Amino acid sequence: MSLTIKGKLSRKLSVESGTSKAGKEWKKQSFVVDTGAQYNPEVCFQLFGEDKIQMLSHHNEGDQVEVSFNLSSNEYNGKYYSNIDAWRIESLGGGAQNTTEPDIPSFDDSENSDDDLPF
């Protein structure tokens, strides 16, 4: 399952690392995106692996981003644990980069000056 969400990159959490049972080194980093939704606006994503962590280094806190992610769940001792794994982070170019406003059409009511409606 692949999904996307848009929002403001509000926090980058510190990189975590460790060693698996097989003896392999691993790294992961989490980050939070504020979607601006009324309920539960913050979503915490995780990046697993050095190459995925590098994607986050191109973005700063406060940037508007679109995150593509997968949802996954694993069972351990009868309990289920869910992950939100980001696999792409794209800048939406908000803020000072897009300062031009779209053309707003003007309203000219001179054509209907004979109209006697009160509204």
N, C-alpha and C positions, 0 to 999 in steps of 0.2 A: 504494500500500500504506500503510495507516494502522495504527499500533501504539501501545500504551501501556505504561508501566513505572512502578512505584512505588518510592520510596526517599527518602533524606535528601539535601537539597541541600547538598553538601559544599563546593563552591567556585564562585565567580563570577569568571571571568577578565575581563581588561580589554577594553574596546571597541576593535575594530580598524576602520580606515577607509581608503579609497583612492578612486581614480578609475578607471573602466572604460575600455576602448579607445574606447568611444563618447563619453567625456567626462562620464559621469554619476558623481556621488558615491555611494558605498555605505558602509554600516556593518554590522558583524556583531559578535556577542558570543557567547562560548562559556561553558558552565557544566557542572559535573560533578555527577552524582547517584550516590550510593552505594546500591546495591540490597541490600547485605547478603548477596549470594550467596557461596557458598564459593569459586568460581573467577571471576575477572574481575569483581569487584563494582562497579567504577567505570565509568560510561558518560559520555562527553563529548558533549554536544549543542551545536548552534549555532543562533543566532537571527539571521536575515538581514533587515535593514531596521529603521528606527526604531520602527515600530509593534510589531514583535515584541520588540525590546529592551525596550520599556516594560513588557511582561508580566513580565519578570524583576525589575523594580524593586519589585513588590508582594510579593516573597518574600525572606526572609533566609536566610543560611547556617545550617544546622541544622534548617530547617523540613522537615517531611514533605510530599512533593509527589507528584502523579501527572502525568507528562509524556506528552502525545500527540505522536507524531512520525511522519515519513516517512523511509524509506531511499531513497537515490538514488546512482547511480554514473555517472561520466563518464569517457570515454576521452580521453587526451591523449598523443600520440606513442607509441602502443602500450601505454601503461600505464593502469590503471583506478584511479580515486580515488573513494572512497565518502564520503558525508555522512549525518549523522543530524540532520535538520532538525526542530526542535521547532516546533509550531504552537499548542500550548495547554499551560499550566502551571496546575494546580489545587492548592490547599492541601488537605491531608488533615486538618488540624486536630489534629495530634498534640501531645504535650507537655502544658502546663498547661491548655490549653483543654478537654480531656476528662479530668476528674479523677474522675468517678463510675465505680465499678466495677459490672459487671453482677451481678445477683442470683445467688448460688451456692446451688444446692439443698442442703439438709442431708441427711445420711444418718442414718436412724434404724433401728438394728438390733434394737430391742426386740421386733419382731414375730417374729423368728427366734431367740429366746433358747434354744429347745429344740434347736436344730441342733447336732449333735455333730461336724461336720466340722472337721478341724484347720486349715482355711484359710478 
